[in-house]
Amino acid sequence: MEPAGFGQDRTRRGWLKGHLCSHLATALLVMSLVQGAPVSQNPAVFGKQLVSGRIFGGQDAKDGAWPWQVSVQQIGFHICGGSLISESWVVSAAHCFNPSVPSSAYRVQLGENQIFGQTRIHSFSLVKRIILHPSYNNVTHQADIALVELKNLIQFTATIRPVHLLDASVRMPDGKPCRVTGWGKTLPLNNSSLAETLQELEVLTVNFTICNDHFREALRKPVGDNPIKDDMMCAGPKKGYKGTAWGDGGGPLICEEDGTWYLAGTVSWFLTRTVNGLTSIVPGYPGVFIRPNAYNDWIKANVPGVTFAKPNFALSSLTPDGTGPSATILRVLLLTVFLQLTL
């Protein structure tokens, strides 16, 4: 669900600023971390990407690559994404569900890479109940999180597995390479079509303060009026006009450490503008995600036996392409300068 965007292009950037941004973006691309297939070091079924690797601007995910990804459907049509977190529970976004619509109108599709035109038997589960967070605010997007209880217990397979939830104390470091997945619109236009094949896109986490400044300027809010609330985080692509779109809501933002993937966020909102009746996503801004671990007490009160992990997301370790901490730190600094220059 997008916030009220502003309806004019940001044409006031000078040539020099655009020129610098172009070079910084290029530098970021050259220095970007090549994220390869994780090496499994944990025998547990949680959080494992079984295959290495349209969210618009993304790429087709390999079959079975993200086994916790689900499609939330209403009357048989895809409306949102979600993540399997146990044998009978899915976490998604509150904005995906209409409280006046009965739970029986929804179903969840699991273990599939495509949601259209498949000939094989789909794995569906009917929905027993939907729990929206009681503090959900559809204006500020705070507490945009929902728990979906499935009617039947799900048997885990090679393509259906849960993802790890994070302990409340864990925060993603700035510049952490993560992935976002979904079947949302393939173009940054509201009238474009959904993806047939699950899309994936590598994104970098963005500094909380920088992201707030960026969005505050765009939404013309006064200093101190922060659009990015404490339960939110920002992440965007290293380069180019890419990101989440309509239909990706509730889907996972997952980050890897030591071969295991963790649910860092759920897709919540992005900046839009409407010009001549056409609504589009404003380029140059990261996506905004709700941090599920901001609501661990609420999740624990509703999901029996749920557990939370406490990995050490350190940027100092060697990355898959062999680069060390100096390259990572420089990339984060470049990303920060890039965002400041686009203000």
Secondary structure, 3 states (H helix, E strand, C coil): CCCCCCCCCCCCCCHHHHHHHHHHHHHHHHHCCCCCCCCCCCCCCCCCCCCCCCCECCEECCCCCCCCEEEEEECCEEEEEEEECCCCEEEECHHHCCCCCCHHHEEEEECCCECCCCCCCCEEEEEEEEEECCCCCCCCCCCCCEEEEECCCCCCCCCCCCCEEECCCCCCCCCCEEEEEECCECCCECCCCECCECEEEEEEEECHHHHHHHHHHHCCCCCCCCCCCCCEEEEECCCCCCECCCCCCCCEEEEEECCEEEEEEEEEECCEEEECCEEEECCCCCEEEECHHHHHHHHHHHCCCCCCECCCCCCCCCCCCCCCHHHHHHHHHHHHHHHHHCC
